[in-house]
Amino acid sequence: MRLLIGLFFQLLVLCLFVRMILSWLPLSPGNRFVRFFYNVTGPLIDPVARRLPRMSIGMFDVGTSVAFLFSWWAITILSALITSSIP
């Protein structure tokens, strides 16, 4: 059970990383590949990104990167708490 939960959270972090990379590329939001990652990670990234000012340095979206780091930190802590509480 711990392995399954750990795998789920690792896949979620991977999806967050892919979304962060996709935010740097000039891809259409209508693309099925892009839409999949935005739908999977939207509930985690969007509330954080809405509270941050919209900033970009060149092609890098700083708000999405900060939201990614915060979400990654929160998921890591949540994963550790859940897996440590399972007997």
PDB file of N, CA, C and O in Angstrom:
ATOM      1  N   MET A   1       0.825  -1.195   0.000  1.00  0.00           N
ATOM      2  CA  MET A   1       0.000   0.000   0.000  1.00  0.00           C
ATOM      3  C   MET A   1       0.869   1.260   0.000  1.00  0.00           C
ATOM      4  O   MET A   1       0.581   2.220  -0.714  1.00  0.00           O
ATOM      5  N   ARG A   2       1.956   1.248   0.823  1.00  0.00           N
ATOM      6  CA  ARG A   2       2.859   2.398   0.855  1.00  0.00           C
ATOM      7  C   ARG A   2       3.471   2.656  -0.515  1.00  0.00           C
ATOM      8  O   ARG A   2       3.627   3.803  -0.935  1.00  0.00           O
ATOM      9  N   LEU A   3       3.814   1.576  -1.201  1.00  0.00           N
ATOM     10  CA  LEU A   3       4.429   1.709  -2.521  1.00  0.00           C
ATOM     11  C   LEU A   3       3.468   2.374  -3.503  1.00  0.00           C
ATOM     12  O   LEU A   3       3.870   3.225  -4.297  1.00  0.00           O
ATOM     13  N   LEU A   4       2.212   1.983  -3.443  1.00  0.00           N
ATOM     14  CA  LEU A   4       1.206   2.547  -4.337  1.00  0.00           C
ATOM     15  C   LEU A   4       0.988   4.037  -4.058  1.00  0.00           C
ATOM     16  O   LEU A   4       0.892   4.837  -4.988  1.00  0.00           O
ATOM     17  N   ILE A   5       0.914   4.398  -2.799  1.00  0.00           N
ATOM     18  CA  ILE A   5       0.720   5.805  -2.437  1.00  0.00           C
ATOM     19  C   ILE A   5       1.952   6.622  -2.819  1.00  0.00           C
ATOM     20  O   ILE A   5       1.831   7.726  -3.351  1.00  0.00           O
ATOM     21  N   GLY A   6       3.128   6.080  -2.550  1.00  0.00           N
ATOM     22  CA  GLY A   6       4.353   6.773  -2.935  1.00  0.00           C
ATOM     23  C   GLY A   6       4.450   6.964  -4.436  1.00  0.00           C
ATOM     24  O   GLY A   6       4.881   8.018  -4.902  1.00  0.00           O
ATOM     25  N   LEU A   7       4.052   5.953  -5.199  1.00  0.00           N
ATOM     26  CA  LEU A   7       4.071   6.033  -6.657  1.00  0.00           C
ATOM     27  C   LEU A   7       3.092   7.097  -7.161  1.00  0.00           C
ATOM     28  O   LEU A   7       3.404   7.849  -8.084  1.00  0.00           O
ATOM     29  N   PHE A   8       1.911   7.154  -6.547  1.00  0.00           N
ATOM     30  CA  PHE A   8       0.927   8.162  -6.923  1.00  0.00           C
ATOM     31  C   PHE A   8       1.488   9.568  -6.752  1.00  0.00           C
ATOM     32  O   PHE A   8       1.363  10.402  -7.650  1.00  0.00           O
ATOM     33  N   PHE A   9       2.108   9.835  -5.599  1.00  0.00           N
ATOM     34  CA  PHE A   9       2.632  11.169  -5.350  1.00  0.00           C
ATOM     35  C   PHE A   9       3.832  11.477  -6.256  1.00  0.00           C
ATOM     36  O   PHE A   9       4.014  12.625  -6.662  1.00  0.00           O
ATOM     37  N   GLN A  10       4.642  10.478  -6.574  1.00  0.00           N
ATOM     38  CA  GLN A  10       5.754  10.698  -7.501  1.00  0.00           C
ATOM     39  C   GLN A  10       5.243  11.034  -8.897  1.00  0.00           C
ATOM     40  O   GLN A  10       5.797  11.905  -9.568  1.00  0.00           O
ATOM     41  N   LEU A  11       4.201  10.356  -9.334  1.00  0.00           N
ATOM     42  CA  LEU A  11       3.613  10.670 -10.637  1.00  0.00           C
ATOM     43  C   LEU A  11       2.998  12.069 -10.645  1.00  0.00           C
ATOM     44  O   LEU A  11       3.061  12.775 -11.651  1.00  0.00           O
ATOM     45  N   LEU A  12       2.413  12.458  -9.534  1.00  0.00           N
ATOM     46  CA  LEU A  12       1.839  13.800  -9.434  1.00  0.00           C
ATOM     47  C   LEU A  12       2.929  14.864  -9.520  1.00  0.00           C
ATOM     48  O   LEU A  12       2.746  15.880 -10.190  1.00  0.00           O
ATOM     49  N   VAL A  13       4.049  14.644  -8.858  1.00  0.00           N
ATOM     50  CA  VAL A  13       5.169  15.585  -8.940  1.00  0.00           C
ATOM     51  C   VAL A  13       5.721  15.628 -10.359  1.00  0.00           C
ATOM     52  O   VAL A  13       6.085  16.697 -10.850  1.00  0.00           O
ATOM     53  N   LEU A  14       5.787  14.476 -11.021  1.00  0.00           N
ATOM     54  CA  LEU A  14       6.243  14.442 -12.414  1.00  0.00           C
ATOM     55  C   LEU A  14       5.298  15.248 -13.310  1.00  0.00           C
ATOM     56  O   LEU A  14       5.752  15.987 -14.184  1.00  0.00           O
ATOM     57  N   CYS A  15       4.001  15.109 -13.096  1.00  0.00           N
ATOM     58  CA  CYS A  15       3.025  15.882 -13.874  1.00  0.00           C
ATOM     59  C   CYS A  15       3.190  17.379 -13.610  1.00  0.00           C
ATOM     60  O   CYS A  15       3.066  18.187 -14.531  1.00  0.00           O
ATOM     61  N   LEU A  16       3.467  17.752 -12.370  1.00  0.00           N
ATOM     62  CA  LEU A  16       3.704  19.157 -12.048  1.00  0.00           C
ATOM     63  C   LEU A  16       4.942  19.679 -12.773  1.00  0.00           C
ATOM     64  O   LEU A  16       4.947  20.799 -13.284  1.00  0.00           O
ATOM     65  N   PHE A  17       5.983  18.861 -12.811  1.00  0.00           N
ATOM     66  CA  PHE A  17       7.211  19.257 -13.497  1.00  0.00           C
ATOM     67  C   PHE A  17       6.964  19.436 -14.998  1.00  0.00           C
ATOM     68  O   PHE A  17       7.441  20.398 -15.599  1.00  0.00           O
ATOM     69  N   VAL A  18       6.224  18.514 -15.592  1.00  0.00           N
ATOM     70  CA  VAL A  18       5.914  18.620 -17.019  1.00  0.00           C
ATOM     71  C   VAL A  18       5.098  19.885 -17.280  1.00  0.00           C
ATOM     72  O   VAL A  18       5.330  20.577 -18.271  1.00  0.00           O
ATOM     73  N   ARG A  19       4.159  20.189 -16.412  1.00  0.00           N
ATOM     74  CA  ARG A  19       3.357  21.405 -16.605  1.00  0.00           C
ATOM     75  C   ARG A  19       4.228  22.649 -16.516  1.00  0.00           C
ATOM     76  O   ARG A  19       4.043  23.593 -17.284  1.00  0.00           O
ATOM     77  N   MET A  20       5.175  22.657 -15.585  1.00  0.00           N
ATOM     78  CA  MET A  20       6.057  23.805 -15.474  1.00  0.00           C
ATOM     79  C   MET A  20       6.855  23.987 -16.767  1.00  0.00           C
ATOM     80  O   MET A  20       7.003  25.110 -17.249  1.00  0.00           O
ATOM     81  N   ILE A  21       7.367  22.899 -17.326  1.00  0.00           N
ATOM     82  CA  ILE A  21       8.115  22.975 -18.577  1.00  0.00           C
ATOM     83  C   ILE A  21       7.189  23.434 -19.713  1.00  0.00           C
ATOM     84  O   ILE A  21       7.582  24.254 -20.542  1.00  0.00           O
ATOM     85  N   LEU A  22       5.965  22.905 -19.745  1.00  0.00           N
ATOM     86  CA  LEU A  22       5.019  23.296 -20.792  1.00  0.00           C
ATOM     87  C   LEU A  22       4.660  24.781 -20.721  1.00  0.00           C
ATOM     88  O   LEU A  22       4.368  25.400 -21.744  1.00  0.00           O
ATOM     89  N   SER A  23       4.680  25.351 -19.515  1.00  0.00           N
ATOM     90  CA  SER A  23       4.355  26.776 -19.391  1.00  0.00           C
ATOM     91  C   SER A  23       5.427  27.653 -20.021  1.00  0.00           C
ATOM     92  O   SER A  23       5.173  28.824 -20.305  1.00  0.00           O
ATOM     93  N   TRP A  24       6.603  27.119 -20.242  1.00  0.00           N
ATOM     94  CA  TRP A  24       7.687  27.883 -20.859  1.00  0.00           C
ATOM     95  C   TRP A  24       7.652  27.798 -22.379  1.00  0.00           C
ATOM     96  O   TRP A  24       8.317  28.584 -23.054  1.00  0.00           O
ATOM     97  N   LEU A  25       6.896  26.869 -22.924  1.00  0.00           N
ATOM     98  CA  LEU A  25       6.881  26.644 -24.369  1.00  0.00           C
ATOM     99  C   LEU A  25       5.656  27.287 -25.007  1.00  0.00           C
ATOM    100  O   LEU A  25       4.598  27.360 -24.383  1.00  0.00           O
ATOM    101  N   PRO A  26       5.792  27.749 -26.233  1.00  0.00           N
ATOM    102  CA  PRO A  26       4.646  28.376 -26.914  1.00  0.00           C
ATOM    103  C   PRO A  26       3.733  27.325 -27.551  1.00  0.00           C
ATOM    104  O   PRO A  26       3.672  27.199 -28.774  1.00  0.00           O
ATOM    105  N   LEU A  27       3.030  26.579 -26.706  1.00  0.00           N
ATOM    106  CA  LEU A  27       2.122  25.540 -27.195  1.00  0.00           C
ATOM    107  C   LEU A  27       0.675  25.992 -27.040  1.00  0.00           C
ATOM    108  O   LEU A  27       0.349  26.770 -26.143  1.00  0.00           O
ATOM    109  N   SER A  28      -0.168  25.507 -27.903  1.00  0.00           N
ATOM    110  CA  SER A  28      -1.587  25.848 -27.858  1.00  0.00           C
ATOM    111  C   SER A  28      -2.257  25.156 -26.668  1.00  0.00           C
ATOM    112  O   SER A  28      -2.038  23.963 -26.460  1.00  0.00           O
ATOM    113  N   PRO A  29      -3.059  25.868 -25.890  1.00  0.00           N
ATOM    114  CA  PRO A  29      -3.784  25.233 -24.786  1.00  0.00           C
ATOM    115  C   PRO A  29      -4.797  24.198 -25.266  1.00  0.00           C
ATOM    116  O   PRO A  29      -5.261  23.380 -24.472  1.00  0.00           O
ATOM    117  N   GLY A  30      -5.144  24.219 -26.541  1.00  0.00           N
ATOM    118  CA  GLY A  30      -6.076  23.242 -27.092  1.00  0.00           C
ATOM    119  C   GLY A  30      -5.432  21.907 -27.419  1.00  0.00           C
ATOM    120  O   GLY A  30      -6.132  20.938 -27.713  1.00  0.00           O
ATOM    121  N   ASN A  31      -4.113  21.841 -27.373  1.00  0.00           N
ATOM    122  CA  ASN A  31      -3.394  20.601 -27.620  1.00  0.00           C
ATOM    123  C   ASN A  31      -3.792  19.557 -26.568  1.00  0.00           C
ATOM    124  O   ASN A  31      -3.826  19.867 -25.378  1.00  0.00           O
ATOM    125  N   ARG A  32      -4.091  18.334 -26.992  1.00  0.00           N
ATOM    126  CA  ARG A  32      -4.561  17.299 -26.043  1.00  0.00           C
ATOM    127  C   ARG A  32      -3.511  16.980 -24.999  1.00  0.00           C
ATOM    128  O   ARG A  32      -3.851  16.759 -23.836  1.00  0.00           O
ATOM    129  N   PHE A  33      -2.247  16.950 -25.381  1.00  0.00           N
ATOM    130  CA  PHE A  33      -1.151  16.659 -24.452  1.00  0.00           C
ATOM    131  C   PHE A  33      -1.068  17.750 -23.383  1.00  0.00           C
ATOM    132  O   PHE A  33      -0.971  17.452 -22.193  1.00  0.00           O
ATOM    133  N   VAL A  34      -1.107  18.995 -23.807  1.00  0.00           N
ATOM    134  CA  VAL A  34      -1.040  20.126 -22.879  1.00  0.00           C
ATOM    135  C   VAL A  34      -2.269  20.153 -21.984  1.00  0.00           C
ATOM    136  O   VAL A  34      -2.159  20.348 -20.774  1.00  0.00           O
ATOM    137  N   ARG A  35      -3.427  19.959 -22.574  1.00  0.00           N
ATOM    138  CA  ARG A  35      -4.682  19.987 -21.818  1.00  0.00           C
ATOM    139  C   ARG A  35      -4.715  18.917 -20.733  1.00  0.00           C
ATOM    140  O   ARG A  35      -5.233  19.164 -19.644  1.00  0.00           O
ATOM    141  N   PHE A  36      -4.160  17.710 -21.016  1.00  0.00           N
ATOM    142  CA  PHE A  36      -4.112  16.643 -20.016  1.00  0.00           C
ATOM    143  C   PHE A  36      -3.352  17.094 -18.776  1.00  0.00           C
ATOM    144  O   PHE A  36      -3.838  16.934 -17.656  1.00  0.00           O
ATOM    145  N   PHE A  37      -2.156  17.660 -18.968  1.00  0.00           N
ATOM    146  CA  PHE A  37      -1.346  18.061 -17.814  1.00  0.00           C
ATOM    147  C   PHE A  37      -1.945  19.259 -17.090  1.00  0.00           C
ATOM    148  O   PHE A  37      -1.812  19.368 -15.871  1.00  0.00           O
ATOM    149  N   TYR A  38      -2.595  20.151 -17.811  1.00  0.00           N
ATOM    150  CA  TYR A  38      -3.251  21.275 -17.154  1.00  0.00           C
ATOM    151  C   TYR A  38      -4.458  20.805 -16.349  1.00  0.00           C
ATOM    152  O   TYR A  38      -4.723  21.350 -15.277  1.00  0.00           O
ATOM    153  N   ASN A  39      -5.188  19.818 -16.831  1.00  0.00           N
ATOM    154  CA  ASN A  39      -6.343  19.300 -16.092  1.00  0.00           C
ATOM    155  C   ASN A  39      -5.915  18.521 -14.860  1.00  0.00           C
ATOM    156  O   ASN A  39      -6.566  18.608 -13.819  1.00  0.00           O
ATOM    157  N   VAL A  40      -4.832  17.760 -14.961  1.00  0.00           N
ATOM    158  CA  VAL A  40      -4.367  16.952 -13.827  1.00  0.00           C
ATOM    159  C   VAL A  40      -3.788  17.841 -12.725  1.00  0.00           C
ATOM    160  O   VAL A  40      -4.042  17.609 -11.543  1.00  0.00           O
ATOM    161  N   THR A  41      -3.019  18.847 -13.105  1.00  0.00           N
ATOM    162  CA  THR A  41      -2.325  19.660 -12.110  1.00  0.00           C
ATOM    163  C   THR A  41      -3.027  20.965 -11.770  1.00  0.00           C
ATOM    164  O   THR A  41      -2.618  21.663 -10.841  1.00  0.00           O
ATOM    165  N   GLY A  42      -4.067  21.301 -12.501  1.00  0.00           N
ATOM    166  CA  GLY A  42      -4.781  22.558 -12.264  1.00  0.00           C
ATOM    167  C   GLY A  42      -5.253  22.766 -10.839  1.00  0.00           C
ATOM    168  O   GLY A  42      -5.049  23.849 -10.290  1.00  0.00           O
ATOM    169  N   PRO A  43      -5.878  21.770 -10.213  1.00  0.00           N
ATOM    170  CA  PRO A  43      -6.344  21.985  -8.836  1.00  0.00           C
ATOM    171  C   PRO A  43      -5.216  22.261  -7.838  1.00  0.00           C
ATOM    172  O   PRO A  43      -5.467  22.830  -6.775  1.00  0.00           O
ATOM    173  N   LEU A  44      -3.998  21.876  -8.154  1.00  0.00           N
ATOM    174  CA  LEU A  44      -2.874  22.144  -7.256  1.00  0.00           C
ATOM    175  C   LEU A  44      -2.176  23.462  -7.565  1.00  0.00           C
ATOM    176  O   LEU A  44      -1.841  24.219  -6.655  1.00  0.00           O
ATOM    177  N   ILE A  45      -1.959  23.734  -8.837  1.00  0.00           N
ATOM    178  CA  ILE A  45      -1.174  24.898  -9.243  1.00  0.00           C
ATOM    179  C   ILE A  45      -2.012  26.175  -9.271  1.00  0.00           C
ATOM    180  O   ILE A  45      -1.544  27.222  -8.823  1.00  0.00           O
ATOM    181  N   ASP A  46      -3.225  26.112  -9.780  1.00  0.00           N
ATOM    182  CA  ASP A  46      -4.021  27.315 -10.014  1.00  0.00           C
ATOM    183  C   ASP A  46      -4.291  28.150  -8.759  1.00  0.00           C
ATOM    184  O   ASP A  46      -4.152  29.371  -8.827  1.00  0.00           O
ATOM    185  N   PRO A  47      -4.670  27.559  -7.613  1.00  0.00           N
ATOM    186  CA  PRO A  47      -4.900  28.407  -6.429  1.00  0.00           C
ATOM    187  C   PRO A  47      -3.642  29.148  -5.983  1.00  0.00           C
ATOM    188  O   PRO A  47      -3.722  30.293  -5.538  1.00  0.00           O
ATOM    189  N   VAL A  48      -2.496  28.511  -6.098  1.00  0.00           N
ATOM    190  CA  VAL A  48      -1.241  29.160  -5.707  1.00  0.00           C
ATOM    191  C   VAL A  48      -0.871  30.224  -6.732  1.00  0.00           C
ATOM    192  O   VAL A  48      -0.494  31.336  -6.362  1.00  0.00           O
ATOM    193  N   ALA A  49      -0.976  29.894  -8.017  1.00  0.00           N
ATOM    194  CA  ALA A  49      -0.593  30.830  -9.075  1.00  0.00           C
ATOM    195  C   ALA A  49      -1.494  32.069  -9.089  1.00  0.00           C
ATOM    196  O   ALA A  49      -1.036  33.154  -9.448  1.00  0.00           O
ATOM    197  N   ARG A  50      -2.762  31.924  -8.705  1.00  0.00           N
ATOM    198  CA  ARG A  50      -3.683  33.082  -8.673  1.00  0.00           C
ATOM    199  C   ARG A  50      -3.260  34.100  -7.621  1.00  0.00           C
ATOM    200  O   ARG A  50      -3.489  35.299  -7.784  1.00  0.00           O
ATOM    201  N   ARG A  51      -2.645  33.625  -6.545  1.00  0.00           N
ATOM    202  CA  ARG A  51      -2.249  34.515  -5.456  1.00  0.00           C
ATOM    203  C   ARG A  51      -0.902  35.202  -5.718  1.00  0.00           C
ATOM    204  O   ARG A  51      -0.535  36.135  -5.005  1.00  0.00           O
ATOM    205  N   LEU A  52      -0.182  34.752  -6.720  1.00  0.00           N
ATOM    206  CA  LEU A  52       1.109  35.342  -7.047  1.00  0.00           C
ATOM    207  C   LEU A  52       0.953  36.339  -8.186  1.00  0.00           C
ATOM    208  O   LEU A  52       0.116  36.153  -9.069  1.00  0.00           O
ATOM    209  N   PRO A  53       1.754  37.390  -8.166  1.00  0.00           N
ATOM    210  CA  PRO A  53       1.697  38.325  -9.294  1.00  0.00           C
ATOM    211  C   PRO A  53       2.221  37.658 -10.565  1.00  0.00           C
ATOM    212  O   PRO A  53       3.128  36.828 -10.506  1.00  0.00           O
ATOM    213  N   ARG A  54       1.662  38.016 -11.687  1.00  0.00           N
ATOM    214  CA  ARG A  54       2.064  37.445 -12.973  1.00  0.00           C
ATOM    215  C   ARG A  54       3.405  38.037 -13.373  1.00  0.00           C
ATOM    216  O   ARG A  54       3.495  39.213 -13.723  1.00  0.00           O
ATOM    217  N   MET A  55       4.450  37.213 -13.318  1.00  0.00           N
ATOM    218  CA  MET A  55       5.789  37.677 -13.659  1.00  0.00           C
ATOM    219  C   MET A  55       6.405  36.703 -14.647  1.00  0.00           C
ATOM    220  O   MET A  55       6.154  35.499 -14.597  1.00  0.00           O
ATOM    221  N   SER A  56       7.207  37.239 -15.533  1.00  0.00           N
ATOM    222  CA  SER A  56       7.952  36.375 -16.433  1.00  0.00           C
ATOM    223  C   SER A  56       9.313  36.994 -16.692  1.00  0.00           C
ATOM    224  O   SER A  56       9.463  38.213 -16.770  1.00  0.00           O
ATOM    225  N   ILE A  57      10.290  36.128 -16.821  1.00  0.00           N
ATOM    226  CA  ILE A  57      11.646  36.531 -17.164  1.00  0.00           C
ATOM    227  C   ILE A  57      11.943  35.867 -18.491  1.00  0.00           C
ATOM    228  O   ILE A  57      12.237  34.673 -18.546  1.00  0.00           O
ATOM    229  N   GLY A  58      11.868  36.634 -19.549  1.00  0.00           N
ATOM    230  CA  GLY A  58      12.013  36.049 -20.878  1.00  0.00           C
ATOM    231  C   GLY A  58      10.833  35.146 -21.146  1.00  0.00           C
ATOM    232  O   GLY A  58       9.684  35.587 -21.113  1.00  0.00           O
ATOM    233  N   MET A  59      11.115  33.871 -21.413  1.00  0.00           N
ATOM    234  CA  MET A  59      10.026  32.928 -21.670  1.00  0.00           C
ATOM    235  C   MET A  59       9.628  32.150 -20.420  1.00  0.00           C
ATOM    236  O   MET A  59       8.692  31.351 -20.467  1.00  0.00           O
ATOM    237  N   PHE A  60      10.327  32.371 -19.293  1.00  0.00           N
ATOM    238  CA  PHE A  60      10.048  31.632 -18.069  1.00  0.00           C
ATOM    239  C   PHE A  60       8.967  32.318 -17.254  1.00  0.00           C
ATOM    240  O   PHE A  60       9.085  33.497 -16.921  1.00  0.00           O
ATOM    241  N   ASP A  61       7.923  31.584 -16.937  1.00  0.00           N
ATOM    242  CA  ASP A  61       6.829  32.092 -16.111  1.00  0.00           C
ATOM    243  C   ASP A  61       7.196  31.839 -14.654  1.00  0.00           C
ATOM    244  O   ASP A  61       7.149  30.702 -14.185  1.00  0.00           O
ATOM    245  N   VAL A  62       7.558  32.888 -13.950  1.00  0.00           N
ATOM    246  CA  VAL A  62       8.033  32.763 -12.576  1.00  0.00           C
ATOM    247  C   VAL A  62       6.909  32.314 -11.646  1.00  0.00           C
ATOM    248  O   VAL A  62       7.147  31.521 -10.736  1.00  0.00           O
ATOM    249  N   GLY A  63       5.694  32.806 -11.859  1.00  0.00           N
ATOM    250  CA  GLY A  63       4.568  32.430 -10.997  1.00  0.00           C
ATOM    251  C   GLY A  63       4.296  30.934 -11.026  1.00  0.00           C
ATOM    252  O   GLY A  63       4.067  30.326  -9.980  1.00  0.00           O
ATOM    253  N   THR A  64       4.317  30.338 -12.206  1.00  0.00           N
ATOM    254  CA  THR A  64       4.099  28.896 -12.311  1.00  0.00           C
ATOM    255  C   THR A  64       5.252  28.127 -11.675  1.00  0.00           C
ATOM    256  O   THR A  64       5.036  27.078 -11.070  1.00  0.00           O
ATOM    257  N   SER A  65       6.464  28.636 -11.806  1.00  0.00           N
ATOM    258  CA  SER A  65       7.620  27.965 -11.206  1.00  0.00           C
ATOM    259  C   SER A  65       7.546  28.000  -9.680  1.00  0.00           C
ATOM    260  O   SER A  65       7.842  27.004  -9.021  1.00  0.00           O
ATOM    261  N   VAL A  66       7.154  29.134  -9.122  1.00  0.00           N
ATOM    262  CA  VAL A  66       7.013  29.233  -7.667  1.00  0.00           C
ATOM    263  C   VAL A  66       5.869  28.340  -7.186  1.00  0.00           C
ATOM    264  O   VAL A  66       5.988  27.672  -6.158  1.00  0.00           O
ATOM    265  N   ALA A  67       4.766  28.331  -7.926  1.00  0.00           N
ATOM    266  CA  ALA A  67       3.642  27.463  -7.572  1.00  0.00           C
ATOM    267  C   ALA A  67       4.056  26.001  -7.643  1.00  0.00           C
ATOM    268  O   ALA A  67       3.640  25.200  -6.806  1.00  0.00           O
ATOM    269  N   PHE A  68       4.877  25.642  -8.639  1.00  0.00           N
ATOM    270  CA  PHE A  68       5.394  24.274  -8.747  1.00  0.00           C
ATOM    271  C   PHE A  68       6.220  23.924  -7.524  1.00  0.00           C
ATOM    272  O   PHE A  68       6.031  22.855  -6.945  1.00  0.00           O
ATOM    273  N   LEU A  69       7.134  24.799  -7.116  1.00  0.00           N
ATOM    274  CA  LEU A  69       7.985  24.514  -5.954  1.00  0.00           C
ATOM    275  C   LEU A  69       7.160  24.369  -4.678  1.00  0.00           C
ATOM    276  O   LEU A  69       7.402  23.465  -3.878  1.00  0.00           O
ATOM    277  N   PHE A  70       6.186  25.260  -4.489  1.00  0.00           N
ATOM    278  CA  PHE A  70       5.334  25.164  -3.305  1.00  0.00           C
ATOM    279  C   PHE A  70       4.514  23.872  -3.318  1.00  0.00           C
ATOM    280  O   PHE A  70       4.412  23.190  -2.298  1.00  0.00           O
ATOM    281  N   SER A  71       3.937  23.542  -4.460  1.00  0.00           N
ATOM    282  CA  SER A  71       3.132  22.322  -4.559  1.00  0.00           C
ATOM    283  C   SER A  71       3.990  21.084  -4.362  1.00  0.00           C
ATOM    284  O   SER A  71       3.561  20.130  -3.713  1.00  0.00           O
ATOM    285  N   TRP A  72       5.195  21.088  -4.914  1.00  0.00           N
ATOM    286  CA  TRP A  72       6.111  19.965  -4.745  1.00  0.00           C
ATOM    287  C   TRP A  72       6.443  19.777  -3.266  1.00  0.00           C
ATOM    288  O   TRP A  72       6.455  18.652  -2.767  1.00  0.00           O
ATOM    289  N   TRP A  73       6.711  20.873  -2.572  1.00  0.00           N
ATOM    290  CA  TRP A  73       7.002  20.815  -1.145  1.00  0.00           C
ATOM    291  C   TRP A  73       5.804  20.255  -0.370  1.00  0.00           C
ATOM    292  O   TRP A  73       5.966  19.378   0.478  1.00  0.00           O
ATOM    293  N   ALA A  74       4.615  20.758  -0.661  1.00  0.00           N
ATOM    294  CA  ALA A  74       3.417  20.306   0.046  1.00  0.00           C
ATOM    295  C   ALA A  74       3.120  18.830  -0.231  1.00  0.00           C
ATOM    296  O   ALA A  74       2.743  18.096   0.682  1.00  0.00           O
ATOM    297  N   ILE A  75       3.287  18.389  -1.478  1.00  0.00           N
ATOM    298  CA  ILE A  75       3.033  16.991  -1.828  1.00  0.00           C
ATOM    299  C   ILE A  75       4.040  16.082  -1.159  1.00  0.00           C
ATOM    300  O   ILE A  75       3.682  14.992  -0.713  1.00  0.00           O
ATOM    301  N   THR A  76       5.294  16.505  -1.077  1.00  0.00           N
ATOM    302  CA  THR A  76       6.319  15.690  -0.426  1.00  0.00           C
ATOM    303  C   THR A  76       5.999  15.507   1.051  1.00  0.00           C
ATOM    304  O   THR A  76       6.114  14.400   1.578  1.00  0.00           O
ATOM    305  N   ILE A  77       5.603  16.572   1.718  1.00  0.00           N
ATOM    306  CA  ILE A  77       5.248  16.473   3.139  1.00  0.00           C
ATOM    307  C   ILE A  77       4.002  15.616   3.318  1.00  0.00           C
ATOM    308  O   ILE A  77       3.963  14.766   4.207  1.00  0.00           O
ATOM    309  N   LEU A  78       2.994  15.823   2.496  1.00  0.00           N
ATOM    310  CA  LEU A  78       1.766  15.034   2.587  1.00  0.00           C
ATOM    311  C   LEU A  78       2.044  13.559   2.341  1.00  0.00           C
ATOM    312  O   LEU A  78       1.512  12.702   3.047  1.00  0.00           O
ATOM    313  N   SER A  79       2.859  13.259   1.362  1.00  0.00           N
ATOM    314  CA  SER A  79       3.212  11.876   1.059  1.00  0.00           C
ATOM    315  C   SER A  79       3.937  11.227   2.243  1.00  0.00           C
ATOM    316  O   SER A  79       3.647  10.086   2.601  1.00  0.00           O
ATOM    317  N   ALA A  80       4.869  11.949   2.841  1.00  0.00           N
ATOM    318  CA  ALA A  80       5.596  11.420   3.985  1.00  0.00           C
ATOM    319  C   ALA A  80       4.656  11.172   5.171  1.00  0.00           C
ATOM    320  O   ALA A  80       4.777  10.158   5.859  1.00  0.00           O
ATOM    321  N   LEU A  81       3.733  12.086   5.404  1.00  0.00           N
ATOM    322  CA  LEU A  81       2.791  11.926   6.520  1.00  0.00           C
ATOM    323  C   LEU A  81       1.873  10.733   6.293  1.00  0.00           C
ATOM    324  O   LEU A  81       1.615   9.960   7.216  1.00  0.00           O
ATOM    325  N   ILE A  82       1.383  10.582   5.076  1.00  0.00           N
ATOM    326  CA  ILE A  82       0.465   9.481   4.786  1.00  0.00           C
ATOM    327  C   ILE A  82       1.179   8.138   4.863  1.00  0.00           C
ATOM    328  O   ILE A  82       0.680   7.201   5.485  1.00  0.00           O
ATOM    329  N   THR A  83       2.341   8.044   4.235  1.00  0.00           N
ATOM    330  CA  THR A  83       3.039   6.753   4.226  1.00  0.00           C
ATOM    331  C   THR A  83       3.567   6.368   5.613  1.00  0.00           C
ATOM    332  O   THR A  83       3.681   5.182   5.924  1.00  0.00           O
ATOM    333  N   SER A  84       3.888   7.360   6.441  1.00  0.00           N
ATOM    334  CA  SER A  84       4.360   7.018   7.791  1.00  0.00           C
ATOM    335  C   SER A  84       3.211   6.605   8.705  1.00  0.00           C
ATOM    336  O   SER A  84       3.442   5.930   9.708  1.00  0.00           O
ATOM    337  N   SER A  85       1.975   6.996   8.382  1.00  0.00           N
ATOM    338  CA  SER A  85       0.840   6.636   9.232  1.00  0.00           C
ATOM    339  C   SER A  85       0.234   5.283   8.884  1.00  0.00           C
ATOM    340  O   SER A  85      -0.590   4.755   9.632  1.00  0.00           O
ATOM    341  N   ILE A  86       0.644   4.718   7.741  1.00  0.00           N
ATOM    342  CA  ILE A  86       0.125   3.406   7.349  1.00  0.00           C
ATOM    343  C   ILE A  86       0.944   2.336   8.050  1.00  0.00           C
ATOM    344  O   ILE A  86       2.172   2.348   7.973  1.00  0.00           O
ATOM    345  N   PRO A  87       0.281   1.410   8.735  1.00  0.00           N
ATOM    346  CA  PRO A  87       1.038   0.368   9.452  1.00  0.00           C
ATOM    347  C   PRO A  87       1.737  -0.596   8.535  1.00  0.00           C
ATOM    348  O   PRO A  87       2.406  -1.518   9.001  1.00  0.00           O
TER     349      PRO A  87
END
